[in-house]
Amino acid sequence: MDKYFEPINRLYLSQPFAERGNEGELDRCLHIAEAYALAENAIVSMGDFVRNCSYCFFGGLADLLGLSDEERCPTIPSLYEEFIFSRANQDDLMLRHAHELAYIHLTEKMTPDERRNYILSDNLRMRDKDGVWRSVRHRMLSLEGTSDGCYWLNMCIYTLCHDNQDTPKIVNTRTGECRILTTDDYVNILSSREIAVLRLIGNGLQSKEIADNLCISVNTVHRHRQNILQKLKVGNAIEACKVAKAMGLIP
């Protein structure tokens, strides 16, 4: 799994599930995922956060990207697809991480029925079977949640792009509202003090220097560091700075 998605993976898996999810709803969602793959020549992966696996369906895009028979498993023991990550541009994966954070930040307080209206849409550059970079559209939506409000089945749809509309956005498919992702979608993820600490980390300052600069204790700096890693779902300060730069929170 890509390093940027390990903390998000843990976030989904650590939800306080009170149930395993209705088998009838799972079957219904599997049929929906398969239909998308057939109708759009898409690769579709539906993550099951209760069972820590993904159900995958492969349309024509899989042939273009050169996925092997071994890669075309109907069920994989992961929430994220290595056959996508291994072919995608790493900078684009980092941006997708930031976009998924914005999606979670927007939808985590919603009911499962409300979440179903929102689709995250962005693009990834991926190498095809001949090594040529192709623009692939990624869409993510929450198909089903558990009765206690947890994310359960999130579906990712990958299709070949046929236009230049690559602006990352979250669309409400019920109302038509389109939310273009900008810095405004990320500013509330971190506090102003956490952003200030992260800026100084990005400038190469150590904890003692940051404490002196902001007139706070070293322990407070350490607490801010931990909060930053937790909120940005990253493993260390270097990754936090990269994600924050992608979000436009720091220069």
VOPAGU-2260 file (C-alpha; in pm, 1 decimal, decimal comma):
REM VOPAGU-2260
SITE   aa  ch    i         X         Y         Z
SITE  MET   A    0       0,0       0,0       0,0
SITE  ASP   A    1     119,2     352,6     -75,8
SITE  LYS   A    2     256,4     521,8     237,4
SITE  TYR   A    3      13,7     812,8     211,2
SITE  PHE   A    4    -286,9     583,0     237,7
SITE  GLU   A    5    -177,3     367,4     532,7
SITE  PRO   A    6    -313,9     615,0     794,4
SITE  ILE   A    7    -643,9     660,4     604,9
SITE  ASN   A    8    -663,0     281,6     586,1
SITE  ARG   A    9    -627,9     265,9     965,9
SITE  LEU   A   10    -892,8     536,8    1003,9
SITE  TYR   A   11   -1151,1     334,9     811,6
SITE  LEU   A   12   -1063,7       8,3     988,2
SITE  SER   A   13   -1070,8     162,1    1338,1
SITE  GLN   A   14   -1432,6     274,9    1311,3
SITE  PRO   A   15   -1647,5     148,0    1604,2
SITE  PHE   A   16   -1851,1     -97,8    1398,2
SITE  ALA   A   17   -2151,6    -231,9    1586,1
SITE  GLU   A   18   -2247,6    -467,4    1301,7
SITE  ARG   A   19   -2094,9    -647,8    1002,9
SITE  GLY   A   20   -2332,8    -501,9     748,2
SITE  ASN   A   21   -2636,6    -652,4     582,1
SITE  GLU   A   22   -2555,5    -930,8     331,7
SITE  GLY   A   23   -2843,7    -826,2     109,1
SITE  GLU   A   24   -2705,6    -471,8      86,0
SITE  LEU   A   25   -2359,9    -610,7       7,6
SITE  ASP   A   26   -2500,8    -815,8    -283,2
SITE  ARG   A   27   -2689,5    -510,7    -413,7
SITE  CYS   A   28   -2374,1    -296,9    -405,6
SITE  LEU   A   29   -2169,0    -569,7    -576,8
SITE  HIS   A   30   -2416,8    -566,2    -864,6
SITE  ILE   A   31   -2387,9    -186,5    -884,5
SITE  ALA   A   32   -2007,1    -204,6    -895,8
SITE  GLU   A   33   -2011,9    -470,4   -1165,5
SITE  ALA   A   34   -2256,7    -264,4   -1372,2
SITE  TYR   A   35   -2026,1      39,3   -1361,2
SITE  ALA   A   36   -1733,3    -172,8   -1483,2
SITE  LEU   A   37   -1935,4    -311,1   -1774,4
SITE  ALA   A   38   -2111,1      13,0   -1871,6
SITE  GLU   A   39   -1804,1     239,7   -1857,8
SITE  ASN   A   40   -1520,5      -3,1   -1943,8
SITE  ALA   A   41   -1399,1      87,4   -1597,0
SITE  ILE   A   42   -1190,0     -69,0   -1326,9
SITE  VAL   A   43   -1405,5     -66,2   -1014,9
SITE  SER   A   44   -1287,6    -141,1    -663,6
SITE  MET   A   45   -1530,8    -144,1    -371,8
SITE  GLY   A   46   -1364,0    -133,8     -31,1
SITE  ASP   A   47   -1534,3    -325,4     251,1
SITE  PHE   A   48   -1417,9    -158,6     572,3
SITE  VAL   A   49   -1584,3    -416,8     796,4
SITE  ARG   A   50   -1402,3    -711,1     636,1
SITE  ASN   A   51   -1083,0    -524,6     532,3
SITE  CYS   A   52   -1099,8    -628,5     168,1
SITE  SER   A   53   -1196,8    -493,1    -173,8
SITE  TYR   A   54   -1419,8    -641,0    -443,4
SITE  CYS   A   55   -1284,1    -567,0    -790,6
SITE  PHE   A   56   -1435,0    -564,1   -1139,4
SITE  PHE   A   57   -1239,5    -511,8   -1459,5
SITE  GLY   A   58   -1362,3    -347,1   -1779,7
SITE  GLY   A   59   -1165,7    -243,3   -2087,4
SITE  LEU   A   60    -934,5      -6,3   -1896,9
SITE  ALA   A   61    -767,9    -311,1   -1742,3
SITE  ASP   A   62    -660,2    -423,5   -2091,5
SITE  LEU   A   63    -524,3     -77,2   -2177,3
SITE  LEU   A   64    -318,5     -69,8   -1857,4
SITE  GLY   A   65    -195,5    -424,4   -1912,1
SITE  LEU   A   66    -323,8    -581,8   -1591,9
SITE  SER   A   67    -215,7    -943,6   -1569,6
SITE  ASP   A   68    -447,9   -1232,6   -1491,3
SITE  GLU   A   69    -293,3   -1249,8   -1144,1
SITE  GLU   A   70    -378,4    -884,2   -1080,7
SITE  ARG   A   71    -742,4    -931,2   -1181,8
SITE  CYS   A   72    -853,5   -1086,7    -854,8
SITE  PRO   A   73   -1224,5   -1050,0    -773,1
SITE  THR   A   74   -1139,7    -998,0    -404,4
SITE  ILE   A   75    -817,0    -854,0    -261,4
SITE  PRO   A   76    -715,9    -842,4     108,7
SITE  SER   A   77    -675,3    -463,4     113,7
SITE  LEU   A   78    -881,0    -144,2      94,4
SITE  TYR   A   79    -646,5       2,4    -167,6
SITE  GLU   A   80    -550,0    -138,7    -506,0
SITE  GLU   A   81    -181,7    -211,6    -564,1
SITE  PHE   A   82    -249,0    -257,6    -936,7
SITE  ILE   A   83    -352,2     111,2    -941,6
SITE  PHE   A   84     -83,7     246,1    -707,0
SITE  SER   A   85     200,6      68,7    -888,9
SITE  ARG   A   86     105,3     235,4   -1219,3
SITE  ALA   A   87       8,1     582,1   -1093,2
SITE  ASN   A   88     221,6     894,8   -1076,4
SITE  GLN   A   89     336,4     934,5    -715,3
SITE  ASP   A   90     263,9    1309,0    -701,2
SITE  ASP   A   91     -89,2    1240,7    -820,4
SITE  LEU   A   92    -133,4     977,4    -549,3
SITE  MET   A   93     -29,2    1234,6    -288,7
SITE  LEU   A   94    -290,1    1475,2    -425,4
SITE  ARG   A   95    -551,7    1199,6    -421,3
SITE  HIS   A   96    -470,8    1151,0     -52,8
SITE  ALA   A   97    -539,6    1520,6       7,2
SITE  HIS   A   98    -864,2    1501,4    -189,9
SITE  GLU   A   99    -982,1    1198,1       8,8
SITE  LEU   A  100    -911,1    1389,9     330,8
SITE  ALA   A  101   -1135,1    1670,4     203,1
SITE  TYR   A  102   -1406,9    1415,6     119,0
SITE  ILE   A  103   -1386,5    1261,4     467,8
SITE  HIS   A  104   -1384,8    1604,8     630,1
SITE  LEU   A  105   -1702,0    1696,9     438,6
SITE  THR   A  106   -1895,9    1372,7     484,6
SITE  GLU   A  107   -1788,0    1214,2     814,8
SITE  LYS   A  108   -2069,0    1380,0    1015,9
SITE  MET   A  109   -2334,5    1286,2     757,2
SITE  THR   A  110   -2565,0     987,6     771,3
SITE  PRO   A  111   -2490,2     704,5     524,0
SITE  ASP   A  112   -2792,5     810,1     316,0
SITE  GLU   A  113   -2662,2    1169,0     294,1
SITE  ARG   A  114   -2307,9    1056,3     206,8
SITE  ARG   A  115   -2437,2     857,0     -87,8
SITE  ASN   A  116   -2513,0    1183,8    -268,8
SITE  TYR   A  117   -2148,7    1296,6    -278,6
SITE  ILE   A  118   -1887,9    1187,3    -533,8
SITE  LEU   A  119   -1520,2    1281,2    -522,3
SITE  SER   A  120   -1375,7    1323,2    -873,3
SITE  ASP   A  121   -1009,6    1374,2    -963,4
SITE  ASN   A  122    -750,2    1250,8   -1213,6
SITE  LEU   A  123    -442,9    1028,7   -1197,3
SITE  ARG   A  124    -168,9     986,6   -1453,2
SITE  MET   A  125    -108,9     615,2   -1506,1
SITE  ARG   A  126     127,2     419,8   -1731,8
SITE  ASP   A  127     -42,1     195,7   -1984,2
SITE  LYS   A  128      88,3    -142,3   -2106,6
SITE  ASP   A  129     328,6      36,6   -2345,4
SITE  GLY   A  130     467,0     267,7   -2076,3
SITE  VAL   A  131     275,4     572,5   -2202,7
SITE  TRP   A  132     124,1     809,1   -1947,2
SITE  ARG   A  133    -256,2     815,2   -1965,2
SITE  SER   A  134    -498,7    1040,2   -1780,1
SITE  VAL   A  135    -740,2     829,7   -1575,7
SITE  ARG   A  136   -1041,9     970,1   -1396,2
SITE  HIS   A  137   -1094,8     849,4   -1040,1
SITE  ARG   A  138   -1435,1     881,3    -873,4
SITE  MET   A  139   -1510,9     775,1    -519,2
SITE  LEU   A  140   -1844,4     750,3    -341,7
SITE  SER   A  141   -1981,6     592,5     -28,2
SITE  LEU   A  142   -2230,4     332,5    -148,5
SITE  GLU   A  143   -2335,9     200,3     189,4
SITE  GLY   A  144   -2283,3     262,3     560,3
SITE  THR   A  145   -2368,1      63,0     869,8
SITE  SER   A  146   -2675,5     145,8    1078,0
SITE  ASP   A  147   -2453,2     314,1    1340,2
SITE  GLY   A  148   -2323,5     562,7    1079,8
SITE  CYS   A  149   -1982,6     414,3     994,3
SITE  TYR   A  150   -1839,8     407,2     641,6
SITE  TRP   A  151   -1881,2      50,6     515,5
SITE  LEU   A  152   -1867,8      18,4     134,8
SITE  ASN   A  153   -1682,5     289,6     -60,4
SITE  MET   A  154   -1654,1     245,7    -436,6
SITE  CYS   A  155   -1372,0     376,0    -658,1
SITE  ILE   A  156   -1433,1     394,6   -1033,5
SITE  TYR   A  157   -1140,3     438,3   -1274,6
SITE  THR   A  158   -1210,1     535,0   -1637,5
SITE  LEU   A  159    -998,0     666,8   -1922,6
SITE  CYS   A  160   -1030,7    1045,7   -1957,2
SITE  HIS   A  161   -1168,2    1177,7   -2283,9
SITE  ASP   A  162   -1161,9    1549,7   -2198,5
SITE  ASN   A  163    -945,4    1806,3   -2020,5
SITE  GLN   A  164   -1170,5    1848,5   -1717,2
SITE  ASP   A  165    -923,3    1738,5   -1451,7
SITE  THR   A  166   -1018,3    1982,5   -1172,6
SITE  PRO   A  167   -1061,0    1792,5    -843,4
SITE  LYS   A  168   -1411,2    1836,2    -708,0
SITE  ILE   A  169   -1684,9    1693,2    -488,3
SITE  VAL   A  170   -2023,4    1676,4    -659,3
SITE  ASN   A  171   -2364,3    1641,1    -496,6
SITE  THR   A  172   -2540,2    1425,1    -753,7
SITE  ARG   A  173   -2882,5    1493,0    -601,5
SITE  THR   A  174   -2867,3    1873,7    -617,3
SITE  GLY   A  175   -2605,9    1926,2    -890,2
SITE  GLU   A  176   -2389,1    2135,6    -657,1
SITE  CYS   A  177   -2022,3    2112,8    -759,3
SITE  ARG   A  178   -1759,9    2195,8    -498,9
SITE  ILE   A  179   -1422,8    2262,1    -665,7
SITE  LEU   A  180   -1156,0    2164,4    -413,2
SITE  THR   A  181    -946,1    2461,6    -303,4
SITE  THR   A  182    -744,7    2558,7       4,0
SITE  ASP   A  183   -1073,7    2655,8     170,8
SITE  ASP   A  184   -1165,8    2285,1     190,0
SITE  TYR   A  185    -855,7    2213,7     398,6
SITE  VAL   A  186    -811,1    2517,1     623,8
SITE  ASN   A  187   -1038,8    2379,1     895,3
SITE  ILE   A  188    -858,0    2045,6     910,9
SITE  LEU   A  189    -567,2    2208,7    1097,3
SITE  SER   A  190    -582,5    2490,7    1352,0
SITE  SER   A  191    -399,7    2816,2    1280,2
SITE  ARG   A  192    -136,0    2724,5    1541,1
SITE  GLU   A  193     -85,1    2380,5    1385,0
SITE  ILE   A  194     -37,9    2544,8    1044,3
SITE  ALA   A  195     216,1    2782,8    1198,8
SITE  VAL   A  196     405,9    2488,3    1350,5
SITE  LEU   A  197     398,0    2302,8    1019,8
SITE  ARG   A  198     530,4    2605,8     831,8
SITE  LEU   A  199     830,2    2617,4    1066,2
SITE  ILE   A  200     883,0    2242,0    1032,0
SITE  GLY   A  201     883,7    2294,4     656,8
SITE  ASN   A  202    1149,3    2563,1     702,3
SITE  GLY   A  203    1374,1    2308,2     874,2
SITE  LEU   A  204    1335,0    2423,3    1236,0
SITE  GLN   A  205    1363,5    2173,9    1521,7
SITE  SER   A  206    1113,0    2151,7    1807,1
SITE  LYS   A  207    1317,3    2374,4    2043,0
SITE  GLU   A  208    1354,6    2641,5    1772,7
SITE  ILE   A  209     981,4    2623,2    1693,4
SITE  ALA   A  210     899,1    2660,4    2063,6
SITE  ASP   A  211    1120,4    2968,8    2092,7
SITE  ASN   A  212     980,2    3117,6    1772,9
SITE  LEU   A  213     617,2    3077,1    1883,2
SITE  CYS   A  214     677,8    3139,2    2256,0
SITE  ILE   A  215     535,7    2801,7    2357,0
SITE  SER   A  216     682,9    2498,8    2535,9
SITE  VAL   A  217     858,1    2212,3    2359,6
SITE  ASN   A  218     589,2    1977,3    2495,3
SITE  THR   A  219     324,9    2191,0    2325,7
SITE  VAL   A  220     518,5    2168,6    1999,0
SITE  HIS   A  221     528,9    1789,9    2032,9
SITE  ARG   A  222     153,9    1782,9    2095,1
SITE  HIS   A  223      93,2    1995,6    1784,8
SITE  ARG   A  224     316,7    1762,1    1582,9
SITE  GLN   A  225     114,3    1457,2    1685,8
SITE  ASN   A  226    -214,0    1633,9    1613,0
SITE  ILE   A  227     -88,6    1732,4    1267,3
SITE  LEU   A  228       8,3    1374,2    1181,0
SITE  GLN   A  229    -325,3    1244,2    1304,4
SITE  LYS   A  230    -534,4    1503,1    1121,4
SITE  LEU   A  231    -346,5    1476,0     791,5
SITE  LYS   A  232    -333,4    1095,1     818,6
SITE  VAL   A  233      39,7    1073,3     751,4
SITE  GLY   A  234     328,3     892,6     917,7
SITE  ASN   A  235     588,1    1166,4     967,9
SITE  ALA   A  236     656,3    1539,5     942,5
SITE  ILE   A  237     807,6    1520,1     593,3
SITE  GLU   A  238     491,3    1358,2     457,2
SITE  ALA   A  239     281,4    1613,5     649,7
SITE  CYS   A  240     463,7    1900,1     478,6
SITE  LYS   A  241     417,2    1744,1     134,0
SITE  VAL   A  242      44,8    1694,1     187,2
SITE  ALA   A  243       1,8    2041,5     337,7
SITE  LYS   A  244     180,3    2193,9      36,8
SITE  ALA   A  245     -50,5    2002,2    -197,4
SITE  MET   A  246    -343,3    2147,7      -1,8
SITE  GLY   A  247    -200,8    2499,9     -24,1
SITE  LEU   A  248    -176,5    2531,8     355,7
SITE  ILE   A  249     197,1    2610,0     352,4
SITE  PRO   A  250     421,3    2755,8      80,7
